[in-house]
Amino acid sequence: MSDLVTVETYSDPTEAALAKNDLIASGIKAVLLGVEAHGLWNVGTEMGAIKLQVAAADAERAAEILSSPARFGSDEELAEEAESTPGDDGEAEDE
């Protein structure tokens, strides 16, 4: 990938990885820079040192995907998923 641009910065490596995976699932090649530095020196915590980069040609579409509330599912989908998760009713499951 040439002409990479930063579309978002993160201080949390897990959040950065999830965003990268969302872009890849949408057909956009993406890379993370600074994950190693965060792990070694924990520099990302305050500075947003983890950069999510894509090709310049994909930057606008990537920004739209990352800012879309649909990334996390609708409220109805999240509620249905929570209701269908076994063992969350406070009762022990039979083994």
Secondary structure in CASP SS format (residue, H / E / C, confidence):
PFRMAT SS
TARGET T0000
AUTHOR 0000-0000-0000
METHOD secondary structure of the structure
MODEL  1
M C 1.00
S C 1.00
D C 1.00
L E 1.00
V E 1.00
T E 1.00
V E 1.00
E E 1.00
T E 1.00
Y E 1.00
S C 1.00
D C 1.00
P H 1.00
T H 1.00
E H 1.00
A H 1.00
A H 1.00
L H 1.00
A H 1.00
K H 1.00
N H 1.00
D H 1.00
L H 1.00
I H 1.00
A H 1.00
S C 1.00
G C 1.00
I C 1.00
K C 1.00
A E 1.00
V E 1.00
L E 1.00
L E 1.00
G C 1.00
V H 1.00
E H 1.00
A H 1.00
H H 1.00
G H 1.00
L H 1.00
W H 1.00
N C 1.00
V C 1.00
G H 1.00
T H 1.00
E H 1.00
M H 1.00
G C 1.00
A C 1.00
I E 1.00
K E 1.00
L E 1.00
Q E 1.00
V E 1.00
A E 1.00
A H 1.00
A H 1.00
D H 1.00
A H 1.00
E H 1.00
R H 1.00
A H 1.00
A H 1.00
E H 1.00
I H 1.00
L H 1.00
S H 1.00
S C 1.00
P H 1.00
A H 1.00
R H 1.00
F H 1.00
G C 1.00
S C 1.00
D H 1.00
E H 1.00
E H 1.00
L H 1.00
A H 1.00
E H 1.00
E H 1.00
A H 1.00
E H 1.00
S H 1.00
T C 1.00
P C 1.00
G C 1.00
D C 1.00
D C 1.00
G C 1.00
E C 1.00
A C 1.00
E C 1.00
D C 1.00
E C 1.00
END
